[in-house]
Amino acid sequence: MQLELYADYAHQLAKDPTVREDAIGGGLKIGTNKKKGDASLAYLYEYIEANAVLSYFSDSDFGGSNRKGHVVSVQYNLTDNCQAGVTVLFTNPVDGTKTDNLTAQADLVWKW
């Protein structure tokens, strides 16, 4: 069984040095999806302050910047070329000005 660990960090240098404008993310993935019957489970935690990165780099499914939260994803290969998956994102604001979000997504990917 394959295990992947990953982490990201960003810091906005152009702003006032006394203001913290950071973004962090980290997670893990267990399993792989290469052939029929393969499955994987992934978890990601992200913390993105309001001006840490350009909005173009923030994931719109996550809610953009000024968000923190969890992403859980499960993928299963129905055949060698067809994969089904579900991703759930639970995010809330870093500074409390936005509402909490719960987003669920289902995917069916066919490769040829």
Backbone as CSV, one residue per row, in Angstrom:
resi,resn,N_x,N_y,N_z,CA_x,CA_y,CA_z,C_x,C_y,C_z
1,MET,0.849,-1.185,0.000,0.000,0.000,0.000,0.889,1.241,0.000
2,GLN,0.593,2.137,-0.903,1.386,3.354,-1.069,0.909,4.438,-0.110
3,LEU,1.853,5.193,0.451,1.550,6.301,1.362,2.284,7.538,0.871
4,GLU,1.554,8.639,0.720,2.148,9.913,0.318,1.863,10.946,1.399
5,LEU,2.864,11.716,1.756,2.729,12.844,2.674,3.138,14.099,1.922
6,TYR,2.434,15.196,2.142,2.785,16.427,1.460,2.456,17.626,2.326
7,ALA,3.189,18.724,2.056,2.989,19.960,2.811,3.339,21.147,1.917
8,ASP,2.651,22.261,2.154,2.893,23.514,1.438,2.914,24.663,2.436
9,TYR,3.692,25.699,2.102,3.743,26.905,2.916,3.929,28.101,1.991
10,ALA,3.201,29.180,2.246,3.366,30.428,1.493,3.313,31.588,2.470
11,HIS,4.106,32.624,2.166,4.129,33.821,2.998,4.166,35.036,2.086
12,GLN,3.296,35.996,2.310,3.221,37.219,1.509,4.296,38.183,1.982
13,LEU,5.279,38.463,1.128,6.394,39.342,1.487,6.126,40.807,1.175
14,ALA,5.194,41.111,0.291,4.973,42.482,-0.148,4.173,43.318,0.841
15,LYS,3.597,42.741,1.828,2.763,43.453,2.794,3.587,43.937,3.982
16,ASP,2.923,44.583,4.913,3.526,45.052,6.155,4.082,43.856,6.929
17,PRO,5.365,43.862,7.318,5.949,42.704,7.994,5.326,42.385,9.357
18,THR,4.587,43.316,9.929,3.955,43.032,11.218,2.636,42.283,11.052
19,VAL,2.113,42.217,9.826,0.851,41.526,9.555,1.159,40.125,9.047
20,ARG,0.559,39.144,9.669,0.782,37.759,9.246,-0.132,37.435,8.073
21,GLU,0.448,37.114,6.977,-0.296,36.711,5.789,0.295,35.401,5.294
22,ASP,-0.079,34.312,5.947,0.502,33.002,5.672,-0.550,32.026,5.156
23,ALA,-0.052,31.009,4.507,-0.893,29.894,4.081,-0.114,28.608,4.332
24,ILE,-0.789,27.629,4.908,-0.173,26.317,5.121,-1.147,25.253,4.674
25,GLY,-0.617,24.134,4.301,-1.445,22.999,3.928,-0.642,21.733,4.114
26,GLY,-1.317,20.693,4.470,-0.636,19.416,4.641,-1.633,18.281,4.641
27,GLY,-1.166,17.136,4.180,-2.073,16.005,4.145,-1.370,14.710,3.829
28,LEU,-2.182,13.694,3.610,-1.665,12.377,3.272,-2.633,11.662,2.352
29,LYS,-2.096,10.723,1.605,-2.898,9.882,0.724,-2.441,8.449,0.906
30,ILE,-3.403,7.567,1.099,-3.124,6.150,1.273,-3.761,5.404,0.112
31,GLY,-2.983,4.575,-0.545,-3.493,3.784,-1.666,-3.140,4.406,-2.999
32,THR,-3.504,3.695,-4.058,-3.233,4.142,-5.418,-4.394,3.726,-6.310
33,ASN,-4.545,4.366,-7.444,-5.647,4.070,-8.360,-5.093,3.796,-9.756
34,LYS,-4.677,2.556,-9.994,-4.099,2.200,-11.282,-4.890,1.123,-12.015
35,LYS,-5.512,0.188,-11.288,-6.228,-0.902,-11.943,-7.531,-1.199,-11.194
36,LYS,-8.362,-2.042,-11.777,-9.660,-2.382,-11.195,-9.504,-2.862,-9.751
37,GLY,-10.353,-2.325,-8.884,-10.335,-2.717,-7.481,-9.430,-1.875,-6.600
38,ASP,-8.579,-1.038,-7.188,-7.710,-0.160,-6.398,-8.539,0.946,-5.746
39,ALA,-8.114,1.358,-4.575,-8.809,2.430,-3.853,-7.786,3.331,-3.169
40,SER,-8.204,4.559,-2.915,-7.338,5.484,-2.189,-8.185,6.375,-1.291
41,LEU,-7.563,6.834,-0.235,-8.179,7.744,0.728,-7.197,8.887,0.942
42,ALA,-7.684,10.127,0.836,-6.809,11.284,1.000,-7.418,12.248,2.009
43,TYR,-6.546,12.923,2.757,-6.951,13.943,3.721,-6.030,15.145,3.547
44,LEU,-6.610,16.354,3.612,-5.846,17.585,3.484,-6.392,18.609,4.473
45,TYR,-5.490,19.306,5.155,-5.874,20.455,5.983,-5.220,21.680,5.373
46,GLU,-5.999,22.755,5.210,-5.471,24.003,4.671,-5.858,25.161,5.576
47,TYR,-4.955,26.137,5.669,-5.171,27.372,6.414,-4.623,28.486,5.538
48,ILE,-5.519,29.314,4.974,-5.113,30.349,4.025,-5.625,31.697,4.522
49,GLU,-4.723,32.554,4.995,-5.126,33.880,5.437,-5.491,34.745,4.223
50,ALA,-6.182,35.851,4.459,-6.829,36.638,3.406,-5.900,37.065,2.278
51,ASN,-4.706,37.516,2.571,-3.806,38.022,1.532,-2.547,37.184,1.383
52,ALA,-2.609,35.929,1.754,-1.418,35.083,1.694,-1.006,34.762,0.265
53,VAL,-1.962,34.525,-0.610,-1.680,34.191,-2.011,-2.649,34.952,-2.905
54,LEU,-2.296,35.077,-4.164,-3.221,35.656,-5.135,-4.471,34.786,-5.213
55,SER,-5.612,35.398,-5.393,-6.856,34.634,-5.422,-6.874,33.605,-6.548
56,TYR,-6.081,33.832,-7.610,-6.003,32.876,-8.712,-5.419,31.539,-8.270
57,PHE,-4.628,31.541,-7.204,-3.995,30.319,-6.732,-4.829,29.585,-5.680
58,SER,-5.880,30.194,-5.189,-6.735,29.569,-4.178,-7.775,28.684,-4.861
59,ASP,-8.044,27.557,-4.289,-9.029,26.618,-4.835,-10.435,27.157,-4.594
60,SER,-11.193,27.356,-5.657,-12.548,27.899,-5.508,-13.474,26.909,-4.806
61,ASP,-13.241,25.608,-4.953,-14.049,24.618,-4.234,-13.838,24.736,-2.730
62,PHE,-12.630,25.091,-2.336,-12.303,25.267,-0.922,-12.902,26.555,-0.375
63,GLY,-13.177,27.507,-1.246,-13.753,28.775,-0.826,-12.808,29.949,-0.994
64,GLY,-11.661,29.729,-1.640,-10.702,30.797,-1.858,-9.848,31.050,-0.636
65,SER,-9.396,32.292,-0.502,-8.551,32.645,0.638,-9.414,33.042,1.837
66,ASN,-8.756,33.297,2.963,-9.408,33.573,4.241,-10.268,32.396,4.693
67,ARG,-9.779,31.185,4.451,-10.490,29.972,4.839,-9.523,29.000,5.500
68,LYS,-10.058,28.170,6.339,-9.316,27.049,6.920,-10.267,25.865,6.945
69,GLY,-9.719,24.673,6.800,-10.615,23.539,6.831,-10.004,22.241,6.358
70,HIS,-10.884,21.268,6.187,-10.511,19.886,5.918,-11.095,19.437,4.578
71,VAL,-10.327,18.601,3.887,-10.771,17.998,2.634,-10.519,16.497,2.743
72,VAL,-11.552,15.686,2.548,-11.435,14.232,2.586,-11.925,13.693,1.255
73,SER,-11.152,12.786,0.665,-11.487,12.257,-0.651,-11.297,10.747,-0.668
74,VAL,-12.243,10.043,-1.286,-12.174,8.599,-1.471,-12.340,8.313,-2.953
75,GLN,-11.444,7.506,-3.528,-11.494,7.132,-4.941,-11.466,5.612,-5.053
76,TYR,-12.228,5.070,-6.011,-12.263,3.621,-6.237,-12.293,3.357,-7.734
77,ASN,-11.459,2.433,-8.190,-11.436,2.059,-9.603,-12.478,0.983,-9.877
78,LEU,-13.513,1.340,-10.621,-14.549,0.387,-11.013,-14.018,-0.587,-12.067
79,THR,-13.218,-0.076,-12.989,-12.507,-0.865,-13.990,-11.105,-0.278,-14.093
80,ASP,-10.290,-0.821,-15.015,-8.958,-0.254,-15.205,-9.032,1.187,-15.709
81,ASN,-10.124,1.538,-16.393,-10.243,2.859,-17.012,-11.321,3.748,-16.411
82,CYS,-12.036,3.282,-15.412,-13.140,4.062,-14.845,-12.987,4.163,-13.325
83,GLN,-13.025,5.390,-12.831,-12.812,5.651,-11.411,-13.971,6.481,-10.861
84,ALA,-14.512,6.083,-9.715,-15.559,6.844,-9.027,-14.966,7.410,-7.735
85,GLY,-15.430,8.602,-7.378,-14.884,9.221,-6.182,-15.843,10.187,-5.532
86,VAL,-15.603,10.440,-4.252,-16.372,11.401,-3.476,-15.376,12.255,-2.694
87,THR,-15.606,13.570,-2.724,-14.776,14.508,-1.978,-15.684,15.377,-1.113
88,VAL,-15.331,15.541,0.153,-16.085,16.385,1.075,-15.134,17.453,1.607
89,LEU,-15.582,18.713,1.523,-14.803,19.855,2.001,-15.590,20.539,3.113
90,PHE,-14.986,20.706,4.282,-15.597,21.466,5.363,-14.659,22.607,5.702
91,THR,-15.109,23.835,5.446,-14.260,25.002,5.689,-15.002,26.043,6.511
92,ASN,-14.239,26.848,7.204,-14.789,27.999,7.913,-13.807,29.163,7.782
93,PRO,-14.247,30.385,8.060,-13.390,31.544,7.854,-12.270,31.632,8.886
94,VAL,-11.154,32.201,8.463,-10.041,32.453,9.383,-10.400,33.596,10.320
95,ASP,-10.988,34.678,9.762,-11.281,35.851,10.597,-12.745,35.966,11.007
96,GLY,-13.588,35.044,10.632,-14.962,35.034,11.107,-15.946,35.877,10.338
97,THR,-15.552,36.431,9.179,-16.467,37.294,8.440,-17.340,36.542,7.448
98,LYS,-16.996,35.322,7.130,-17.779,34.523,6.193,-18.426,33.367,6.941
99,THR,-19.296,32.644,6.257,-19.978,31.524,6.894,-19.211,30.226,6.680
100,ASP,-19.547,29.223,7.476,-18.992,27.890,7.299,-19.553,27.278,6.028
101,ASN,-18.737,26.451,5.367,-19.177,25.774,4.148,-18.981,24.277,4.285
102,LEU,-19.953,23.526,3.801,-19.840,22.080,3.662,-20.161,21.770,2.211
103,THR,-19.175,21.245,1.489,-19.339,20.952,0.077,-19.039,19.480,-0.150
104,ALA,-19.902,18.810,-0.898,-19.683,17.414,-1.275,-19.674,17.328,-2.795
105,GLN,-18.732,16.587,-3.333,-18.600,16.418,-4.774,-18.469,14.941,-5.101
106,ALA,-19.116,14.527,-6.179,-18.983,13.158,-6.681,-18.399,13.228,-8.074
107,ASP,-17.457,12.332,-8.373,-16.792,12.316,-9.665,-16.856,10.918,-10.273
108,LEU,-16.979,10.884,-11.588,-16.837,9.666,-12.355,-15.872,9.992,-13.490
109,VAL,-14.709,9.364,-13.465,-13.658,9.653,-14.442,-13.446,8.446,-15.328
110,TRP,-13.522,8.673,-16.629,-13.285,7.614,-17.607,-12.014,7.962,-18.377
111,LYS,-11.014,7.090,-18.348,-9.749,7.326,-19.038,-9.683,6.445,-20.286
112,TRP,-9.156,7.006,-21.364,-8.968,6.193,-22.567,-7.646,6.490,-23.208
